[in-house]
Amino acid sequence: MTVHFITEQGIVSSDEIRGSFPKGLTKRYDYRQISDNDFRIEISTSQLSVTYHIIPSNYLKTFTPHLEKIVHNYDVLVASRN
């Protein structure tokens, strides 16, 4: 699994998480290195990519994630007949 932190300037930080997590995963990140007030988090696996737009509250103490995009990465099987 790959986690990217994205601003208008592009990817500013990323993390590679290895292992199997059948019940899910919780991980904290230090976002203070991101100078923009809002940013995006893209989480990608071989089957799925999810992007959240993260918007700070008025007082910059909390954030609200908005699901922006989901992409399913399915293998395509193509058959041909001769």
C-alpha positions in Angstrom: 0.0 0.0 0.0 1.3 3.5 -0.9 0.1 6.7 0.8 0.8 10.0 -1.0 0.3 13.5 0.5 -0.4 15.9 -2.4 -0.6 19.7 -2.6 -0.9 22.0 -5.6 2.9 21.6 -6.0 2.6 17.8 -6.3 3.6 15.0 -4.0 5.2 16.4 -0.8 5.4 13.2 1.2 4.8 9.5 0.8 4.8 6.2 2.8 5.0 2.6 1.7 3.2 0.2 4.0 3.9 -3.5 3.7 2.1 -6.4 5.2 -1.4 -7.9 5.3 -4.1 -6.1 7.3 -7.4 -8.0 6.9 -9.1 -6.0 9.7 -7.8 -2.6 8.5 -5.0 -0.3 9.6 -4.8 2.9 11.6 -1.7 5.1 11.3 -0.9 8.6 12.4 1.0 11.1 10.2 2.7 14.3 11.1 1.2 16.8 8.6 3.1 19.9 9.9 5.5 19.7 6.9 2.6 20.5 4.6 2.4 24.3 4.2 -0.9 24.4 2.3 -4.1 24.7 4.2 -5.8 21.9 2.3 -4.3 18.9 0.6 -5.1 15.5 -0.7 -4.3 12.0 0.5 -4.1 9.2 -2.1 -4.0 5.6 -0.8 -3.2 3.0 -3.5 -3.1 -0.8 -3.5 -2.9 -3.1 -6.5 -6.7 -3.4 -6.5 -7.8 0.1 -5.5 -6.8 3.8 -5.4 -8.7 6.3 -3.2 -8.2 10.0 -3.0 -9.5 12.2 -0.1 -9.5 16.0 -0.2 -8.5 17.2 3.3 -10.0 20.6 4.3 -9.0 22.2 7.7 -11.6 23.7 10.0 -11.9 27.4 10.6 -9.6 27.2 13.6 -7.1 24.7 11.9 -7.5 22.3 14.8 -9.4 19.6 12.9 -9.7 18.4 9.4 -12.6 17.1 7.3 -11.9 14.5 4.7 -14.0 14.5 1.6 -13.9 11.4 -0.7 -12.9 12.7 -4.1 -12.1 9.7 -6.3 -12.1 5.9 -6.2 -10.4 3.9 -9.0 -10.8 0.1 -9.1 -7.8 -1.6 -10.8 -9.3 -4.7 -12.3 -7.4 -7.1 -14.5 -8.9 -7.2 -18.0 -9.1 -10.6 -19.6 -9.3 -10.5 -23.4 -10.1 -13.5 -25.5 -9.5 -13.8 -29.2 -10.9 -16.2 -31.7 -8.9 -17.2 -34.7 
